[in-house]
């Protein structure tokens, strides 16, 4: 077995997203829509930066690679039944697509978890485009994965904004407890 370097994984993730028609800008737009009501001074550039930071996380990278691969295998009829039919039809009670995507947002707090639930339910932006594609690519996993990236990036921004509001943490206070 060979050791897979993180740079290789990151580049594979970026290429897979691009191949599936998902851009960083499209995800950042969702993040902007989710966070703008709470951060009137929010700039789209901050949302792009947050999406890119989230995409550096191995857990998210791995989930994306697994999910997209399952979508591709379903397109090629390379999954066994009944899994093939479940994935191809995006069966409502299947749930593995949401479970894989949800697992990758936990590191970004409850705000990311609730945002994922909102995005899974309301499917905005590119998530809706992916979810409603018929007679084309299988997007059973990718729509939920995009929601998880956007949710994690939203959570990341929410936490950073709170930190900025409260000011920098004083390391001297922490050092007193060490």
C-alpha positions as CSV (number, residue, x, y, z in Angstrom):
1,X,0.0,0.0,0.0
2,X,1.2,3.5,-0.7
3,X,0.9,6.5,1.6
4,X,-1.6,9.0,0.1
5,X,-0.5,12.6,0.7
6,X,-3.0,15.2,1.8
7,X,-2.2,17.4,-1.2
8,X,-3.2,14.5,-3.5
9,X,-6.5,14.0,-1.7
10,X,-7.2,17.7,-1.7
11,X,-6.6,18.0,-5.4
12,X,-8.7,14.9,-6.1
13,X,-11.6,16.4,-4.0
14,X,-11.4,19.7,-5.9
15,X,-11.3,17.9,-9.3
16,X,-14.3,15.6,-8.3
17,X,-16.3,18.6,-7.3
18,X,-15.5,20.4,-10.5
19,X,-16.3,17.3,-12.6
20,X,-19.7,17.2,-10.9
21,X,-20.4,20.9,-11.7
22,X,-19.8,22.2,-8.2
23,X,-17.8,25.3,-7.8
24,X,-16.4,26.9,-4.7
25,X,-18.3,30.1,-5.6
26,X,-21.6,28.2,-5.7
27,X,-21.0,26.8,-2.2
28,X,-19.8,30.2,-0.9
29,X,-23.0,31.7,-2.2
30,X,-25.0,29.4,0.0
31,X,-22.8,30.2,3.0
32,X,-23.4,33.9,2.3
33,X,-27.1,33.4,2.2
34,X,-27.1,31.5,5.5
35,X,-24.9,34.0,7.4
36,X,-25.7,37.4,5.9
37,X,-28.8,37.8,8.1
38,X,-26.6,37.5,11.2
39,X,-23.6,39.3,9.8
40,X,-24.6,42.4,7.8
41,X,-21.0,43.3,7.0
42,X,-20.2,39.8,5.7
43,X,-18.3,39.7,2.4
44,X,-18.6,36.9,-0.2
45,X,-14.8,36.6,-0.1
46,X,-15.0,35.5,3.6
47,X,-17.4,32.8,2.6
48,X,-15.1,31.6,-0.2
49,X,-12.2,31.5,2.3
50,X,-14.3,29.6,4.8
51,X,-15.4,27.0,2.2
52,X,-11.7,26.5,1.2
53,X,-10.7,26.1,4.9
54,X,-13.4,23.5,5.4
55,X,-12.3,21.6,2.3
56,X,-8.8,21.2,3.9
57,X,-10.3,19.0,6.6
58,X,-9.5,15.3,6.0
59,X,-12.9,14.1,7.3
60,X,-14.7,16.2,4.8
61,X,-12.3,15.3,2.0
62,X,-12.8,11.6,2.7
63,X,-16.6,11.9,2.8
64,X,-16.6,13.8,-0.5
65,X,-14.5,11.1,-2.2
66,X,-16.6,8.3,-0.9
67,X,-19.9,9.9,-1.7
68,X,-19.0,11.0,-5.2
69,X,-17.5,7.6,-5.9
70,X,-20.8,6.0,-4.9
71,X,-22.7,8.3,-7.2
72,X,-20.4,7.6,-10.1
73,X,-20.5,3.8,-9.5
74,X,-24.3,4.0,-9.5
75,X,-24.3,5.9,-12.8
76,X,-22.2,3.1,-14.3
77,X,-24.5,0.4,-12.8
78,X,-21.5,-0.9,-10.8
79,X,-23.2,-1.3,-7.5
80,X,-25.1,-4.5,-6.6
81,X,-28.8,-4.6,-6.1
82,X,-30.7,-3.5,-4.2
83,X,-28.1,-0.8,-3.4
84,X,-27.9,0.3,-7.0
85,X,-31.6,1.1,-7.1
86,X,-31.6,2.8,-3.8
87,X,-28.7,5.1,-4.8
88,X,-29.9,5.7,-8.4
89,X,-33.4,6.7,-7.2
90,X,-32.2,8.6,-4.2
91,X,-34.7,6.6,-2.1
92,X,-36.2,8.9,0.6
93,X,-35.6,6.4,3.4
94,X,-32.1,5.5,2.3
95,X,-30.5,8.0,4.6
96,X,-26.8,6.9,4.1
97,X,-26.2,10.0,2.0
98,X,-27.3,12.3,4.8
99,X,-25.5,10.3,7.4
100,X,-22.2,10.5,5.5
101,X,-22.6,14.2,5.0
102,X,-23.8,15.0,8.5
103,X,-20.9,13.2,10.1
104,X,-18.5,15.7,8.5
105,X,-20.1,18.8,10.1
106,X,-19.9,17.8,13.7
107,X,-16.5,19.6,14.1
108,X,-18.1,22.9,13.4
109,X,-20.6,23.0,16.3
110,X,-24.4,22.8,16.6
111,X,-24.8,25.7,14.3
112,X,-23.3,23.6,11.5
113,X,-25.6,20.7,12.3
114,X,-28.7,22.8,12.4
115,X,-27.7,24.6,9.2
116,X,-27.1,21.2,7.5
117,X,-30.7,20.2,8.5
118,X,-32.0,23.4,7.1
119,X,-30.1,23.0,3.8
120,X,-31.1,19.4,3.5
121,X,-34.8,20.4,3.9
122,X,-34.9,23.6,1.8
123,X,-32.2,22.8,-0.8
124,X,-31.0,26.2,-1.9
125,X,-28.7,27.2,-4.7
126,X,-26.6,24.4,-6.3
127,X,-28.0,21.9,-3.8
128,X,-31.4,22.3,-5.4
129,X,-29.9,22.0,-8.9
130,X,-28.1,18.8,-7.9
131,X,-31.1,17.3,-6.1
132,X,-33.5,17.9,-8.9
133,X,-31.3,16.6,-11.8
134,X,-33.2,13.8,-13.5
135,X,-32.1,11.5,-16.3
136,X,-28.5,12.7,-15.9
137,X,-25.8,12.1,-13.3
138,X,-26.6,10.4,-10.1
139,X,-26.4,13.1,-7.4
140,X,-27.6,11.1,-4.4
141,X,-24.6,11.8,-2.2
142,X,-23.2,15.0,-3.8
143,X,-26.2,17.2,-3.0
144,X,-25.9,16.3,0.7
145,X,-22.1,16.7,0.7
146,X,-22.4,20.2,-0.7
147,X,-24.9,21.0,2.0
148,X,-22.4,19.7,4.6
149,X,-19.6,21.8,3.2
150,X,-21.8,24.9,3.2
151,X,-23.1,24.1,6.7
152,X,-19.6,23.6,8.1
153,X,-18.3,26.8,6.4
154,X,-21.4,28.7,7.9
155,X,-20.6,27.3,11.3
156,X,-17.0,28.3,11.0
157,X,-18.0,31.9,10.1
158,X,-20.5,32.1,12.9
159,X,-17.9,31.1,15.5
160,X,-15.3,33.4,14.0
161,X,-17.7,36.3,14.1
162,X,-18.4,35.7,17.8
163,X,-14.7,35.5,18.5
164,X,-14.2,38.9,16.8
165,X,-17.1,40.4,18.7
166,X,-15.6,39.3,22.0
167,X,-12.1,40.3,21.1
168,X,-9.0,38.1,21.0
169,X,-8.7,35.6,23.8
170,X,-6.1,36.6,26.3
171,X,-3.5,33.9,26.5
172,X,-2.3,35.1,29.8
173,X,-5.7,34.1,31.3
174,X,-5.4,30.6,29.9
175,X,-1.7,30.3,30.9
176,X,-2.8,30.8,34.6
177,X,-4.5,27.4,34.4
178,X,-1.7,25.5,32.9
